[in-house]
């Protein structure tokens, strides 16, 4: 129930932005969101996966678990410092290609980049809290963040500040406030540094083995926006950003997967139970996704009415957007299990698979249109999805399957 409230508040907040921001300002806000998402993925670089994988076996030992968290933050400071300096510079051509002035460009870049610091820290602490199965603390963290974001966006709209820069500032203030709350909730897990244990080497191995995959995950997640920003204009960027807001449908059904199912994969010790959990998650997510896509394809008007009159022309693009989001959700299940269980010995495999998807998309899609970009996204996901599913099925069918 709490997740429904959180996702509902997030959806309403996002839809307020879609409906009340001018299209050009919403386009800039979409680009700022892409910057923050890029920095978040690259700042993680495998740290939360390493925390989940290592923490699954030591979460019941407070001193060791506390040291693991401290070592994760040690790595995070080093990785995020580099990302903070490099990534915003890469976004300057994207913002300038749309005619943004230097003042607005620099303001958006600086505020969006600084928001990465509290966001990445919150992600690490939330992962630790989930491993300890402190569901109540997670609920408090999520509801506080959703309420703060809703209130700050509402105040900004009422005050008449309908610019991308104003809402990037509101998002950054929300990230800081949420980190403050999460630190309070995670305090029992932070017992201080102990010299008896060190997990920096294991975490470093996790980062080295997974970072290339994170880079390509980042490219795969943001390339649609990058391409349309260069080949089209602010209207198309806004259309793509508005359709992405309907991802809240998959956020609602995917929330239990992110917060409960995937972390539990790290701790399951019975092979039969692991098989059952995986197939239950995959089948249920596939069925719910298919239902959403079918309804949207037959009756797109109610969905587009939510976005507002500026986006009522996106009838044919709507099902494509939902198919891409559904494939991404199903990808998370297969590859999440492979990574968390330590079955992915060739972590670079996702790179050539992603490149194959890009080539297929570039061959068959018109990249200057919103529909073409959405088709490109679907093509780029298909090879990774199929190979990930096959790898998991092979592992789960292995009669010699053991805990680790």
Secondary structure in CASP SS format (residue, H / E / C, confidence):
PFRMAT SS
TARGET T0000
AUTHOR 0000-0000-0000
METHOD secondary structure of the structure
MODEL  1
X C 1.00
X H 1.00
X H 1.00
X H 1.00
X H 1.00
X H 1.00
X H 1.00
X H 1.00
X H 1.00
X H 1.00
X H 1.00
X H 1.00
X H 1.00
X H 1.00
X H 1.00
X H 1.00
X H 1.00
X H 1.00
X H 1.00
X H 1.00
X C 1.00
X C 1.00
X H 1.00
X H 1.00
X H 1.00
X H 1.00
X H 1.00
X H 1.00
X H 1.00
X H 1.00
X H 1.00
X H 1.00
X H 1.00
X H 1.00
X H 1.00
X H 1.00
X H 1.00
X H 1.00
X H 1.00
X H 1.00
X H 1.00
X H 1.00
X H 1.00
X H 1.00
X C 1.00
X C 1.00
X H 1.00
X H 1.00
X H 1.00
X H 1.00
X H 1.00
X H 1.00
X H 1.00
X H 1.00
X H 1.00
X H 1.00
X H 1.00
X H 1.00
X C 1.00
X C 1.00
X C 1.00
X H 1.00
X H 1.00
X H 1.00
X H 1.00
X H 1.00
X H 1.00
X H 1.00
X H 1.00
X H 1.00
X H 1.00
X H 1.00
X H 1.00
X H 1.00
X H 1.00
X H 1.00
X H 1.00
X H 1.00
X H 1.00
X H 1.00
X H 1.00
X H 1.00
X H 1.00
X H 1.00
X H 1.00
X H 1.00
X H 1.00
X H 1.00
X H 1.00
X H 1.00
X C 1.00
X H 1.00
X H 1.00
X H 1.00
X H 1.00
X H 1.00
X H 1.00
X C 1.00
X C 1.00
X C 1.00
X C 1.00
X H 1.00
X H 1.00
X H 1.00
X H 1.00
X H 1.00
X H 1.00
X H 1.00
X H 1.00
X H 1.00
X H 1.00
X H 1.00
X H 1.00
X H 1.00
X H 1.00
X H 1.00
X H 1.00
X H 1.00
X H 1.00
X H 1.00
X H 1.00
X H 1.00
X H 1.00
X H 1.00
X H 1.00
X H 1.00
X H 1.00
X H 1.00
X H 1.00
X H 1.00
X H 1.00
X C 1.00
X C 1.00
X C 1.00
X H 1.00
X H 1.00
X H 1.00
X H 1.00
X H 1.00
X H 1.00
X H 1.00
X H 1.00
X H 1.00
X H 1.00
X H 1.00
X H 1.00
X H 1.00
X H 1.00
X H 1.00
X H 1.00
X H 1.00
X H 1.00
X H 1.00
X H 1.00
X H 1.00
X H 1.00
X H 1.00
X H 1.00
X C 1.00
X C 1.00
X C 1.00
X C 1.00
X C 1.00
X H 1.00
X H 1.00
X H 1.00
X H 1.00
X H 1.00
X H 1.00
X H 1.00
X H 1.00
X H 1.00
X H 1.00
X H 1.00
X H 1.00
X H 1.00
X H 1.00
X H 1.00
X H 1.00
X H 1.00
X H 1.00
X H 1.00
X H 1.00
X H 1.00
X H 1.00
X H 1.00
X H 1.00
X H 1.00
X H 1.00
X C 1.00
X C 1.00
X C 1.00
X C 1.00
X C 1.00
X C 1.00
X C 1.00
X C 1.00
X C 1.00
X C 1.00
X H 1.00
X H 1.00
X H 1.00
X H 1.00
X H 1.00
X H 1.00
X H 1.00
X H 1.00
X H 1.00
X H 1.00
X H 1.00
X H 1.00
X H 1.00
X H 1.00
X H 1.00
X H 1.00
X H 1.00
X H 1.00
X H 1.00
X H 1.00
X H 1.00
X H 1.00
X H 1.00
X H 1.00
X H 1.00
X H 1.00
X H 1.00
X H 1.00
X H 1.00
X H 1.00
X H 1.00
X H 1.00
X C 1.00
X C 1.00
X H 1.00
X H 1.00
X H 1.00
X H 1.00
X H 1.00
X H 1.00
X H 1.00
X H 1.00
X H 1.00
X H 1.00
X H 1.00
X H 1.00
X H 1.00
X H 1.00
X H 1.00
X H 1.00
X H 1.00
X H 1.00
X H 1.00
X H 1.00
X H 1.00
X H 1.00
X H 1.00
X H 1.00
X H 1.00
X H 1.00
X H 1.00
X H 1.00
X H 1.00
X H 1.00
X H 1.00
X H 1.00
X C 1.00
X C 1.00
X C 1.00
X C 1.00
X C 1.00
X H 1.00
X H 1.00
X H 1.00
X H 1.00
X H 1.00
X H 1.00
X H 1.00
X H 1.00
X H 1.00
X H 1.00
X H 1.00
X H 1.00
X H 1.00
X H 1.00
X H 1.00
X H 1.00
X H 1.00
X H 1.00
X H 1.00
X H 1.00
X H 1.00
X H 1.00
X H 1.00
X H 1.00
X H 1.00
X H 1.00
X H 1.00
X H 1.00
X C 1.00
X C 1.00
X H 1.00
X H 1.00
X H 1.00
X H 1.00
X H 1.00
X H 1.00
X H 1.00
X C 1.00
X H 1.00
X H 1.00
X H 1.00
X C 1.00
X C 1.00
X C 1.00
X H 1.00
X H 1.00
X H 1.00
X H 1.00
X H 1.00
X H 1.00
X H 1.00
X H 1.00
X H 1.00
X H 1.00
X H 1.00
X H 1.00
X H 1.00
X H 1.00
X H 1.00
X H 1.00
X H 1.00
X H 1.00
X H 1.00
X H 1.00
X H 1.00
X H 1.00
X H 1.00
X H 1.00
X H 1.00
X H 1.00
X C 1.00
X C 1.00
X C 1.00
X C 1.00
X C 1.00
X C 1.00
X C 1.00
X C 1.00
X H 1.00
X H 1.00
X H 1.00
X H 1.00
X H 1.00
X H 1.00
X H 1.00
X H 1.00
X H 1.00
X H 1.00
X H 1.00
X H 1.00
X H 1.00
X H 1.00
X H 1.00
X H 1.00
X C 1.00
X C 1.00
X C 1.00
X C 1.00
X C 1.00
X H 1.00
X H 1.00
X H 1.00
X H 1.00
X H 1.00
X H 1.00
X H 1.00
X H 1.00
X H 1.00
X H 1.00
X H 1.00
X H 1.00
X H 1.00
X H 1.00
X H 1.00
X H 1.00
X H 1.00
X H 1.00
X H 1.00
X H 1.00
X H 1.00
X H 1.00
X H 1.00
X H 1.00
X H 1.00
X H 1.00
X H 1.00
X H 1.00
X C 1.00
X C 1.00
X C 1.00
X C 1.00
X C 1.00
X C 1.00
X C 1.00
END
